[in-house]
Amino acid sequence: MTAERKQEAREKFLLGGIVVKAGLSKADRAFLLGGLLELARVAAGSPDHRRLHDIGEKAFKAPSLNGSVARPEEMAEW
């Protein structure tokens, strides 16, 4: 396996972990892609981008209990 393919595999693995951390491992693939396409439209540096980034930062720092993650309504309190 070339270094480039190893890096690509690692990136996919890490992105899959994010999906699991968000509690979306059983979500429909089309739903996930639609959500990601919507996120791609959020301008970097915009208030929405900063808000979503902050939610993600807090979710990464939060401990997972029994493999679950905080629901979005819980994260809004952060």
C-alpha positions as CSV (number, residue, x, y, z in Angstrom):
1,M,0.0,0.0,0.0
2,T,1.4,3.4,-1.0
3,A,1.8,6.2,1.5
4,E,-0.9,8.1,-0.4
5,R,-3.4,5.2,-0.1
6,K,-2.6,4.8,3.6
7,Q,-3.3,8.5,4.2
8,E,-6.6,8.3,2.3
9,A,-7.6,5.2,4.3
10,R,-6.7,7.0,7.5
11,E,-8.8,10.0,6.5
12,K,-11.8,7.8,5.8
13,F,-11.4,6.0,9.1
14,L,-11.3,9.3,11.0
15,L,-14.3,10.7,9.2
16,G,-16.2,7.4,9.9
17,G,-15.4,8.0,13.6
18,I,-16.9,11.4,13.5
19,V,-20.1,9.9,12.1
20,V,-20.2,7.4,15.0
21,K,-19.4,10.1,17.6
22,A,-22.4,12.1,16.2
23,G,-24.7,9.1,16.8
24,L,-25.3,8.8,13.0
25,S,-23.9,5.3,12.3
26,K,-27.3,3.9,11.5
27,A,-28.4,7.0,9.5
28,D,-29.4,6.7,5.8
29,R,-26.4,7.4,3.5
30,A,-28.4,9.8,1.4
31,F,-29.5,11.7,4.6
32,L,-25.8,12.0,5.7
33,L,-24.7,13.2,2.2
34,G,-27.5,15.7,2.1
35,G,-26.5,17.1,5.5
36,L,-22.9,17.3,4.5
37,L,-23.8,19.1,1.3
38,E,-25.8,21.6,3.3
39,L,-22.8,22.1,5.7
40,A,-20.5,22.7,2.7
41,R,-22.6,25.7,1.9
42,V,-21.9,27.4,5.2
43,A,-19.3,30.1,4.7
44,A,-16.1,29.8,6.7
45,G,-16.0,32.4,9.4
46,S,-19.7,33.1,9.3
47,P,-21.7,33.1,12.5
48,D,-23.3,29.7,11.6
49,H,-19.8,28.3,10.9
50,R,-18.5,29.5,14.2
51,R,-21.5,28.2,16.1
52,L,-21.3,24.7,14.5
53,H,-17.5,24.6,15.1
54,D,-18.0,25.4,18.8
55,I,-20.6,22.7,19.1
56,G,-18.2,20.2,17.5
57,E,-15.3,21.3,19.7
58,K,-17.4,20.7,22.8
59,A,-18.6,17.4,21.5
60,F,-15.0,16.2,21.0
61,K,-14.1,17.1,24.5
62,A,-17.3,15.6,26.1
63,P,-16.9,12.1,27.5
64,S,-19.1,9.5,25.8
65,L,-21.2,7.5,28.1
66,N,-21.8,3.9,27.0
67,G,-20.9,4.9,23.4
68,S,-23.6,7.5,23.2
69,V,-23.2,11.2,22.5
70,A,-25.1,14.3,23.7
71,R,-28.1,15.1,21.6
72,P,-28.1,18.4,19.7
73,E,-30.6,19.9,22.1
74,E,-28.3,19.1,24.9
75,M,-25.3,20.6,23.1
76,A,-27.3,23.9,22.6
77,E,-26.8,24.4,26.3
78,W,-23.0,24.4,25.9
